[in-house]
């Protein structure tokens, strides 16, 4: 009988080396980020081509676009689940169903509350007043878009970038890096400026990262992200990250950009920076008190090892 043990041993060893390389945190980070970004682009292109080929009137086209937005959110969740389960080799507890509605609702409450407080401060400073109303029919028009953005952007920036950098280099490095990248990503938006990118980084980057840290799950951050955008645009009629958004309220916005955020939106204003960043720092303290921080490690940096997963 031929001796096949050496060949099996060599094959097993090669498989283990390949698996180790595949699960090397920077490799996982590149694979995950590139995968979800590519999938988003491809989904947008394909869905646009399909809709363009259908005989739809403007109202039907808008409705179909909303359906594709919701569908992309579901696809993004499925892709993330598959990436964590089959590539990382663990259960994706951070998007587990148990407790998800409660955490999402908490995030929605925080997101809507902090944006309403921001607009109230701007109004007290004379930068925002109500000029009229479009009516409640405009509210559903924005729902699908904020769901899509809230899901896939949180998967990318908190589920992949933040989480994997944290497991490799620690919480503080992950928080700084993910916040900086989140702010930089918004520089490509209409009416963006360096101040707007900085504002997004320190307020939203810290607040959303802290929401993930406190719960160690994505649902609160997703809900916060959705409500932040929906309240700013659909309710108060303020541009969302540079995109003009007709809302329930028709506003009259005037005054210095530092007060109002200008054409980028209230999230680029000083009130938003102070309120949202302050709340984010408070949540960071809560996460620290709960022992949810991972310390930086020179050993992990050199050897590319992961910190123990804190689900």
C-alpha positions in Angstrom: 0.0 0.0 0.0 1.5 3.4 -1.0 2.2 5.8 1.8 -0.1 8.8 1.2 0.4 10.4 4.7 3.2 12.7 3.7 1.1 14.1 0.8 -1.9 14.5 3.0 0.2 16.2 5.7 1.7 18.6 3.1 -1.8 19.3 1.7 -3.2 20.0 5.1 -0.3 22.2 6.0 -0.7 24.2 2.8 -4.4 24.6 3.5 -3.7 25.8 7.0 -1.2 28.4 5.6 -3.6 29.6 3.0 -6.4 29.9 5.7 -4.0 31.8 7.9 -3.2 34.2 5.1 -6.9 34.6 4.2 -7.8 35.4 7.8 -4.9 37.7 8.3 -6.8 40.9 9.5 -5.5 43.3 6.8 -6.4 40.7 4.1 -9.9 40.3 5.6 -10.2 44.1 5.6 -9.2 44.4 2.0 -11.4 41.5 0.9 -14.4 42.7 2.8 -14.2 46.3 1.9 -13.5 45.7 -1.8 -16.2 43.1 -1.9 -19.0 45.2 -0.5 -18.0 48.3 -2.5 -17.8 46.3 -5.7 -21.1 44.6 -5.0 -22.7 48.0 -4.4 -21.5 49.4 -7.7 -22.4 46.3 -9.7 -25.9 46.2 -8.1 -26.5 49.9 -8.9 -25.4 49.5 -12.5 -27.4 46.3 -13.1 -30.6 47.6 -11.4 -30.3 50.9 -13.3 -30.1 49.1 -16.6 -33.0 46.9 -15.8 -35.2 49.8 -14.8 -34.2 51.8 -17.9 -35.4 48.9 -20.0 -38.8 48.8 -18.5 -41.8 50.8 -19.8 -42.3 52.8 -16.6 -43.7 56.3 -16.1 -41.9 58.6 -13.6 -44.0 57.5 -10.6 -43.5 53.9 -11.4 -39.8 54.4 -11.9 -39.5 56.1 -8.5 -41.4 53.2 -6.8 -39.2 50.6 -8.6 -36.1 52.6 -7.4 -37.3 52.4 -3.9 -37.8 48.6 -4.2 -34.2 48.2 -5.5 -32.9 50.3 -2.6 -34.6 48.0 -0.1 -33.4 44.9 -2.0 -29.8 46.2 -1.9 -30.0 46.6 1.9 -31.1 42.9 2.1 -28.4 41.8 -0.3 -25.7 43.7 1.6 -26.8 42.0 4.9 -26.7 38.6 3.2 -23.2 39.3 1.7 -21.9 40.4 5.1 -23.4 37.3 6.8 -21.7 35.1 4.2 -18.4 36.9 4.5 -18.3 36.5 8.2 -19.6 32.9 8.3 -17.6 31.4 5.5 -14.5 33.6 5.2 -13.9 34.5 8.8 -15.3 31.2 10.0 -17.5 32.4 12.8 -21.2 33.3 13.5 -22.0 36.9 12.6 -23.5 37.7 16.0 -23.3 41.5 15.3 -26.2 41.2 12.9 -28.1 38.5 14.9 -31.8 38.8 15.0 -32.2 38.5 18.8 -32.6 42.0 20.3 -32.1 43.6 16.9 -35.4 45.5 16.9 -34.8 47.0 20.4 -31.2 48.1 19.5 -32.4 49.5 16.1 -35.1 51.4 17.8 -32.7 52.8 20.3 -30.5 54.0 17.5 -33.4 55.5 15.7 -34.4 57.5 18.8 -30.8 58.8 19.3 -30.4 59.7 15.6 -33.7 61.5 15.4 -33.2 63.2 18.7 -29.7 64.5 18.1 -30.6 65.9 14.6 -33.8 67.5 16.0 -31.7 69.1 18.8 -29.2 70.3 16.2 -31.9 72.0 14.1 -33.4 73.5 17.2 -30.0 75.1 18.1 -29.7 76.4 14.5 -33.2 77.9 14.7 -32.4 79.6 18.0 -29.4 81.1 16.3 -31.7 82.5 13.6 -30.4 80.1 10.9 -33.6 78.0 10.3 -37.3 78.8 10.2 -40.3 77.1 8.8 -41.5 78.7 5.5 -44.2 76.1 4.7 -45.0 72.5 4.3 -45.0 70.0 1.5 -47.3 67.6 3.2 -46.7 64.1 4.7 -46.7 62.4 1.3 -43.0 63.3 0.9 -41.9 61.2 3.9 -42.2 57.8 2.3 -40.2 59.0 -0.7 -37.0 59.1 1.3 -37.5 55.9 3.4 -35.9 53.4 1.0 -32.8 55.5 0.4 -32.1 56.0 4.1 -32.6 52.3 4.8 -30.2 51.4 2.0 -27.5 53.9 3.1 -27.9 53.1 6.7 -27.4 49.4 6.2 -24.7 49.2 3.6 -22.6 52.1 4.9 -22.6 50.7 8.4 -21.7 47.3 7.2 -18.7 48.8 5.4 -17.5 51.4 7.9 -18.4 49.8 11.2 -18.9 46.1 10.4 -15.8 45.7 8.2 -13.4 48.6 8.6 -13.9 49.4 12.3 -14.3 45.9 13.5 -11.4 44.3 11.6 -8.9 47.2 12.3 -10.0 47.0 16.0 -9.2 43.3 16.2 -5.8 43.9 14.8 -4.7 47.2 16.1 -7.1 48.1 19.0 -10.1 50.2 19.5 -8.6 53.7 19.4 -6.8 53.1 16.0 -10.0 51.6 14.6 -12.1 54.5 15.8 -9.7 57.1 14.3 -9.2 55.3 11.1 -12.9 54.5 10.4 -14.0 58.0 11.3 -11.3 59.6 9.0 -12.3 57.3 6.2 -16.0 58.0 6.8 -15.4 61.8 6.6 -13.1 61.4 3.5 -15.8 59.4 1.7 -18.2 62.3 2.0 -15.8 64.7 0.3 -16.9 63.4 -3.1 -20.5 64.5 -2.4 -22.0 67.6 -3.9 -21.3 70.9 -2.0 -18.7 69.1 0.1 -15.8 70.9 1.7 -12.9 70.1 4.1 -15.0 71.5 6.9 -17.9 69.2 6.0 -15.6 66.1 5.8 -14.0 67.0 9.1 -17.5 67.5 10.7 -18.7 64.1 9.4 -15.5 62.4 10.7 -15.6 63.8 14.2 -19.4 63.8 14.8 -20.8 60.9 12.8 -17.6 58.8 12.8 -17.3 59.0 16.6 -21.0 58.7 17.3 -21.6 55.7 15.0 -18.5 54.0 16.1 -19.5 54.5 19.8 -23.0 53.1 19.1 -21.3 49.9 17.7 -18.9 49.7 20.7 -21.6 50.0 23.3 -23.7 47.2 21.9 -20.9 45.3 20.0 -23.6 44.9 17.3 -24.5 46.9 14.2 -28.2 47.5 14.7 -28.0 50.6 16.9 -25.6 52.2 14.5 -27.8 51.3 11.5 -30.9 52.8 13.2 -29.0 55.9 14.2 -27.6 56.4 10.7 -31.1 56.0 9.1 -32.8 58.3 11.5 -30.1 61.0 11.3 -30.5 61.2 7.5 -34.3 60.8 7.5 -34.9 63.5 10.2 -32.5 65.9 8.5 -33.8 65.5 5.0 -37.3 64.1 5.0 -38.6 65.9 8.0 -36.7 69.2 8.2 -36.0 69.6 4.4 -32.3 70.2 4.9 -29.7 68.8 2.4 -28.3 65.4 3.4 -24.6 65.2 3.0 -24.8 67.7 0.1 -27.8 66.2 -1.6 -30.8 68.5 -1.9 -33.8 66.7 -0.1 -37.3 68.1 -0.3 -38.9 67.4 3.0 -42.1 67.7 5.0 -41.0 71.1 6.1 -40.1 73.8 3.6 -37.3 75.7 5.4 -35.8 79.1 5.1 -32.1 78.7 5.9 -29.9 81.8 6.3 -26.8 82.8 8.1 -23.2 81.7 8.3 -22.3 78.2 7.2 -20.7 77.6 10.6 -24.2 77.9 12.1 -26.3 76.2 9.4 -23.9 73.9 7.6 -24.7 75.6 4.3 -25.6 73.7 1.2 -24.0 70.5 2.6 -26.5 70.3 5.4 -26.9 70.7 9.1 -24.4 67.9 9.8 -21.6 70.4 8.6 -22.7 72.9 11.3 -21.0 73.8 14.5 -24.1 72.8 16.6 -24.0 69.3 15.0 -20.3 69.0 15.7 -20.7 69.9 19.3 -23.9 68.0 20.1 -23.2 64.8 18.2 -19.5 64.6 19.1 -20.4 65.3 22.8 -22.9 62.4 22.7 -20.4 60.2 20.9 -17.8 60.8 23.6 -20.4 60.0 26.3 -21.1 56.7 24.6 -17.4 56.0 24.3 -17.1 56.4 28.0 -20.0 54.0 28.5 -18.3 51.4 26.2 -15.0 51.9 28.1 -16.8 51.4 31.5 -18.4 48.2 30.1 -14.9 46.9 29.2 -15.6 46.9 25.5 -12.3 48.5 24.4 -9.5 46.4 22.9 -6.0 47.6 23.8 -3.4 48.2 21.1 -0.9 45.4 20.8 2.6 45.5 19.2 2.6 41.7 19.1 -0.7 41.7 17.1 0.6 44.4 14.8 3.8 42.5 14.0 2.3 39.0 13.7 -1.1 40.0 12.2 -3.0 38.2 14.9 -6.6 39.0 15.9 -7.6 40.0 19.4 -10.2 37.7 21.0 -13.6 38.4 19.4 -15.8 40.4 21.7 -19.3 39.6 20.5 
